[in-house]
Amino acid sequence: MNVLLVRPRPDPRSINLQRFMICEPLELEVVAGHLQRLGHAVDLVDLILERRPLAWFLRRKRYDVVGFTGYINHVQVIRQLARTVRAEQPDARVVVGGVHAEVVPSDFDDPAIDHVLWANGAATLGEIASGLGRDEASALPGVWGHGKPRPAAEHPSGMLPDRAITARYRDRYNYIYHDHCATLKTSFGCPFTCRFCFCTQVCDYAERDLEEVMDELAAIPEPNVFIVDDDFLSRPSRVRAFCRALDERGITRKFIAFGRADFIVRHPEEVRLLAAHGFEAFFVGLESFRAGELDDYDKRTSVEQNVAAVRVLEAAGVQCYSGLITGPDWNRHDFDELIGFLNTFEHPMVNIQPITPMPGTPLYDDELPNLTLPREQAERWDMAHLAFAPSALSPRAYYWHLLRTYWSTSASAPQRRHLRERYGTRVYRRVRRGAVGITWQYLKLIIAPGSPAAPHTPVEPAPARRLSIIPASAGMPARSGDEA
């Protein structure tokens, strides 16, 4: 069969990190490799980087199956693209997969979409492409349907990605300050459970075979590799084994990965080992600079540990990309304190997210009565738009203080000089363009913040409160997610 795999471009109203990073579509490359091994002809279109619309590609070739992947802020975009497929190639089978389809498949319940893959996407699409009729395919366990039991997620082995299929795009894939950057998974899921974290809803934690990981890594041509595990720093023995394998294979790359502050503090020797093996940056979910909020988030880390973790990374020459959550009751003083906290670090590179209970998580169900962001506005579920009505500030003021915090920390004049010196003029200019673009999006929200609907129930906004994110019995988060 002829199969077309498509990564959509987000709605232009979304505020997302793609202004700073465009990672390769690893999930589609894995699917492409699997389908090709089954004998199918596969094309891949990355609409983030294409100037031509999907219809142009559909008019050049007939496809039996067209598959899409995306996150929550792609829902309406994918629905519209599916209608484009229906108009151009009515007989083609339209399939949607990806993490959002796996956790909230009903969002893609649309007449233009034939099948939503909610488990074991690559294998299930391989079964669909084998020639099954629509009804037969709909009966597959991995295809979502109303009232169907969800099958257990299987962690495939041997499904290596076909990176050649993105050859025409690869020189434009990057991650923040790293040009020519590939992505790599060494594990599935997360070893911790968190009620506010979307990634923990996808599958149970499992590690890939290390030899298979090294085979894949050795074949990656890019000098930079972003390890997209939800928590790469799961245990010290695994870190040491990874570094030994790099030495044995003679593999040298520059790496970026996700990790927890408590691991970094407890294992500074492993951090130094990773730095010696090319790890240049870690994204660490600090979440808050206040002990009370960390208790609410059930991080099971302290402010002191967070600060110590940043110091360990700084001492090892590893950049810390920190994630912070702002609450719905924050006022100007809260933002001032956050700016002061971040500027105690040598190089405060930060991603600030207003607390966003993601659909599909237990936290979303708990907080639904208090949400003011309609689910129909999928493009705004990007962890940058407000999901709550702020209780101490107007929406305009809240967005202004978010923007002010960025320009007082990560984008301050000293940090801009540091970025140019460390990463070079080319990277600096690319990141600056991204910063200007996101600044303009925030300024538009400040001028006209849009129309977040009134809360679902009750109609009147809930009183000012501290959002109690997670009860004490819940697990520890590794990161709040990059789904947007």
N, C-alpha and C positions, 0 to 999 in steps of 0.2 A: 504493500500500500504506500501511497504518497502521504506523508504526514508533515504538517506545518506546526511548529511550536512558536509561541508568541509571548514575549514579555511586554506588557503594556506600559505606556508612559502614564504617570500619575496625573490626575486632574490638576490643572495649573493653580487651582485654589488651595491645594495641599501645601503645607509647609513641611519639607522633609529634607533629610541630609543628602539627597541626591545632588544638591547644589555643591556639596563638598565631596561626595563620593559616588561613584558608579561601579558597583561590584559586578563581576561577571555573573550571569544567570546560572549558577551551579546546578540548581535543581533541574533546569531544562537540559543542561549538558549531560546530566546523568540519565535522564529519560531518553535523550537522543542516542547515547551510547548503547543503552539497552535495546531500543527499537532497531537500531542498525544491526546489532548482533542477531536479531530475529529475522533479518532480511528485508527490512523496510527502508524506503528512501525518505530521508528526513531533512527538512530545511528549518532554520531557526532565524527569526526576525526579532531584533531588539529595538522596539519602537522608541525606547529612551534615546537612542542614538541615531535613529533613522529620521530623515526629513520627509520621506515619502509615507503616505498613509497606508494602512493595511490593505485597502481596496486595490492599490497599485500592485501589490504582490499577488493578490488573489486573481487578478486578471491576466497574470503571466503564466499561471500553471494551475492545473486542476488538482485538488487535494481530496483525499478520502476522509481524513481526520484533521481537525484544527484544534490544537490544545493551548489553553491559556494558563498562566500562573499569576498570582498577585496577592496583595495584602488587603487589609480592610479598606484602605483608602482607594483601592482599585475596583471596588465592587461595581459602582455605576459605570465606570469606564469599560470594564469587561462585558457587562451586559450590553452596552452600546456596540462594542466590537463584535459580539456574537450576532447582533442584528445585521451588522455589515457582512459577516460571513453568510448569513441566511439570504441576504439580497444578492450577493455575488455568486455563491455556490450553494444552492438550496439542498443539494444531496450530500454535502459534506457533514460529517459527524462533529458536533461542537462539544468539547470536553473542557472542564475547568478543574485544576488541582492547585496545590500549594498549601501553605500552613493555614490560611484563613478558611479555605474550603474544607480542610480536615477538622477544624474546630467548630466553625459555624457554617456548615454546608447549606443551610436553608437560605442564607443570603444570596445564593446563586440559583434559587428556584425561579426559573425564567423560561418562557416558551421557546426562546431562541437557543437555550442550552440543553443539550441532550443528556449529558452525564456530569455529575459532580463527584470527583474522586475524594473520598474522605478517609481512605486507609490504603497504604501500600501503593502509592500512586503510580510508580514506574511499572511495577508488575501488573497492576490492574489495567493500565493503558495498553500494555503489551497484549493482554487478553482481548481487549476491545478491538485492537488492530488486527487480530487474527482472523477477522471476518465475521464476528458475531453480529447478529441482527440487533436492532435497538432494544427489543424486549429481552433478548438473551443477555445483552450487556447490562441492562438495568437490574438484572437479577444477580449480578456478581456481588460478592460480599463487600468488595472495595468500592462499590458505587452506592452513593447515598440515595435513600428513598424514605419517604414518610413512614415511620413505624418500624423500620428495619433495625435489627441489632447491629451495633458497630463491632466489626471484627478486631481482634488484637493486632496491633502494629507489629510488623515484622521488620527486622533490621537486616537489609540485604547485604550479602557479601559478593564481591566480584563485579558489582555494578559501577565500573569506573566511568567518569565523565568523558565525553568526546569534546575536548577543548578546541579541536581543529574546526568545529562547526561555527565557532565564533571568531574565526581568524580575522575577518575584516573589521571587527570591533576591538580587538584585544589591546591595541595600543592606546585606547581611551579608557580602559578600566583602571580605576584608582580607588584608594581609600584615604580620605582626608589629605595627609601630607605625603602620601606614598604613591607616586605615579607607577604605571605598569605593574599593577598589583593583581595577583590571582587570589582565589579563595579556596579553602581546603577545610573539610570536616574530618576530625579524628574521633568524634563520638556523636551519638544521637541523644537528644533530650538533655535533661539536667539531673544531677544527683540530688538536688534539693527540691522541695515542694513549696510553692508559694501561692497564696490565694490571689495575689494581684498580678502574677506573672503569666503572660500568655504562653510563653514557650513551654512551660511545664504541662500544658494541656495537650500537647501534640503527641507525645509518646513517652514511654519509660526510658530511663537512662541506659545506654549500652555503649561500650567502647568498640571501635573498629580494630581489626587485627593490625598490629603495628607494622608488620612487613608489607601488608597491602597499602597502608598509608604511605610508607616510604617509597614503594613502587610508583604511586601516584605523584608524590612530591618530586621525585627524581625527574619525572617527565614534564614538569611545569617549566615553561621557558622564562617566565617573568622573574625578576630579581626580588620582588616583594611578595609576601604571601600573608593574607589575612586568614587566620584560623578562626572559623565562625562557630566553634563549639560554644554552647551556652556557658560552660565553665571549663576552660582548659586546665585550670589548676585544681583538678579533682583530688589528687594525692601525690605526695612527694616521689614515690617509687615510679609513678607513671612519667613524671617530669624527667627523672634521671634516665629512664629507659628511652624516652624520646631523644634526649641529647646523645646518649650512647649510639643510638641508631643513626643519627646524623653523622657522627664521627666515623662509624663503620662504613657508611655509604659514601663518605666524602662529600656530603651535600651541604652547601652553603647558601643560605637565603637570609633575607631580613624579614622578621615576623612581627605581626600584631595579633593580639589575642585578648580574650576576656578572662578575668580572674577576680577572686574575692579578696577583700582587705585582710581578713583574719588569716588566710593562707599566707599571704605575703609577709605579714608580721611574724608568724610562727616559723617561716622557712626562708629567711633572708639568704641562706647559702644556695637554695634552689633558684632564687631570683638572680643571684650573681652568675650561677651556671647558665641560666637561660640568656642573660645578657651577653655572656661570652659566646653563645651559640646563635647570635643574631637577633634576639628579641629586642626590638627597639621601643615598643609601646605596649601598655596594657590598659584596657578599658575596665575601670573599677567602679562598681555601683556604690558610691558613698551614700547616696540617697538623702542624707541630712547631716547637718552640723550640730544638731541638738539631740541630747540623750533621750528626751521624752518622745520625740518623733521616731527615733530609731527603735524605741520600745514598741511604739504603735505599729511600725513596719515589721516588727519581729525579726529584725536583721541579725540579732544575736551577736552584734558587734558594738563597740563603743566609739564615741567620738575620738577618744585617745587612740584606739586601734586604727581608725581611718587616717588620722594625721600621721601616725607612725608608718602606715603602709605607704603613704605618699613619700615619706622621707626615705624609706628603704628603696623605693624605685628611683628617687632622685640620686641617692648615693651610688646606685648601680649604673647610672646613666641611662635609665629607662624612662621614657615619657609616660606620665599618667594622664589618661583621658578619663575624667571623672564624670559620673552621672549624678545629678541632684534632682530631687522632687520638690516642687513648691505646692503648698496647700491652698485650699479654697478660702481660708480665712486670713491669708497673709496680707500685711499692710506694708507701707513704705519702710518702716523700721526693720521688718523681717528681711526685706531685700537688701537694706544697708548692711545688716549683719552678715548676710550671705556673701556680699561683695568683700567685706572685711575678712571673712574666713578664707575665701578662695585666694585672696591676695597675700595670705601668709605662705602660700606655696611658691616655689621658685618659678614655675611656669604653669599657671592655672588654665589648663585646657579643659573645658567643661561643656557638657550637654545638659541643659536645664529643661525639665519636663513638668508642666502642670500635671498633678495627679490625674490619671486617666484610667478608670476601671474598664478594661477591655472586654467587649462582648465575648462570651465563652468562658470567662473566668468566674469563680464563686464571688469575687468582690463585685463584679458587675451586677449580679443578681441581688446582692445585699444593698447596693447603692442606687439601684434603678429609680426609686422614688425621688432621689435628690438630683438626678442628672438633668441638665438643661440643654444638652446637645442632642438633637434628634438623630436617631439611627439612620434615617433616610439621607442625612447629609454625610454620606460615607467619606467624602473627600476631606472632611474636617476631623475625622478620627485619626489624627496623625501624631498624637502626643505633643502637639504644639498649640492647637486651639483649645480653648477652655471647655471642659466637659461639665463644669459646675458654674453656677452664678456666684461670683466672688462676694463674700459677705462684708469685707472691709474696704474694698476698692471698687470702682466702676470697672467694667471690662476694658475700657480704653486705658485707664490708669494701670491696670494689671499688665496689659500687653506692653505699655511703656516701660514699666519697671523690669519686665523680662528682658526687653531690648537693652535697657540701660545696664543691666547686670552683665550681659554679654560684652558690651563695649567698654565696661569698666574692668573686665577680667581678661578673658581669652583674646579679645580684639583690642586691648589697650595698646598704646604706642610702644611700651617696652616689649610686649609679646609679639607685636608685628615685627619689630627689629629682630627678635629671637628667631622667629619663623623664617625670615629671609636669610639669616646667617646659617641656620641649621639645615634648611631644606632647599635653598636656592631661589633665585628670582622667579623661575618658571612656575614652581609649585606655589610660591607666595602669591603670584598674580592670579593663579587659578582659584586659590582659596579666598583671595580678596574679592574676586568676582562673585563667588558664592555668598560671601558675607554681605555684600552689597545687595544681592538679590533677595536674601532672606530679610534683610533690614527693610527693604521696600515692601515686602509682604506684611511685615509687622506694622509699618507705618500706615498701610492701607487699613489694617484692622483698627489702629488707633484713631484714624480719621473717621472710619465707618465700620464698626466692629461686626456688622452683619446682624443676623437675627436668630441667635440661639433661642430655640423655643422655650416656652415656660416649662417648668418641671413636669414630668409625666403625671405623677401624683405625689403629694397634693399639688393643686394648681399654684398656690402661693409658695414662694421660695422658703426652703427650710431655714430655721434660725442659724445664726453663726455658731460654728462648732469646729472642734478639731476632728478631722476625719480619722476614725479608728480603722486602720487599714487591715490588720491581721490579728486574730486572737493569739494568745500565748501558746496555744497548742500547735500552731502552724509551723511549717519548715522555714528554711532560710533561703532567701532569693539570691540568685547569681547575677541576674540583670533583669531589668524591667521589660526588655524586649526591643528589636529593631524593625518590628513589623511594618512601621510606617515609613 
